[in-house]
């Protein structure tokens, strides 16, 4: 009786440690990238507003923070 049996998915071959590691390599935590701002010299994330000066790509976006 073929239809009454429960047929499970079985892998054709063993997955090696290397292939398993390649698959799991994307789950590692990565350090966030920071760049030094040309004008203020502060570290900021790429493609983000510099919160100290309020500048983004040479334009004033936010009011600059007071250095108190």
C-alpha positions in Angstrom: 0.0 0.0 0.0 2.0 3.0 -1.3 -0.5 5.8 -0.5 -0.9 4.8 3.2 2.8 5.0 3.9 4.5 8.2 5.2 7.3 9.0 2.8 9.9 11.4 4.3 12.4 13.6 2.4 15.9 12.2 2.8 19.1 14.0 1.7 20.9 12.3 -1.1 24.4 12.9 0.4 26.0 14.1 3.6 26.6 17.9 3.8 30.3 18.5 4.6 31.4 20.7 7.5 32.7 23.2 4.9 29.4 23.5 3.1 27.6 23.8 6.4 30.0 26.5 7.5 29.4 28.5 4.2 25.7 28.5 4.9 26.1 29.6 8.5 28.7 32.3 7.8 26.1 35.0 7.2 24.7 34.7 10.7 27.9 36.1 12.3 27.8 39.6 13.8 29.6 42.2 11.8 31.1 45.4 13.0 29.3 48.5 11.9 31.1 50.7 9.4 32.1 54.2 10.4 33.7 56.9 8.3 35.4 60.1 9.5 33.5 63.3 8.5 35.5 65.6 6.3 34.3 68.8 7.9 33.9 68.0 11.6 36.2 65.1 11.9 33.6 63.1 13.9 32.8 59.5 13.2 29.5 58.8 11.5 27.7 56.0 9.6 28.0 56.2 5.8 25.0 57.8 4.1 23.7 59.2 7.5 23.4 62.8 8.7 26.2 64.1 10.9 24.3 64.8 14.1 26.9 67.2 15.5 26.9 69.6 12.5 23.6 68.6 11.0 25.1 68.4 7.5 24.4 65.7 4.9 26.3 65.7 1.5 27.2 69.4 1.9 23.7 70.6 2.8 22.4 71.8 6.2 19.6 69.4 7.1 19.3 69.8 10.9 20.1 72.5 13.3 23.6 71.9 14.8 23.8 70.7 18.3 25.2 73.0 21.0 28.6 71.8 22.3 27.6 72.1 26.0 
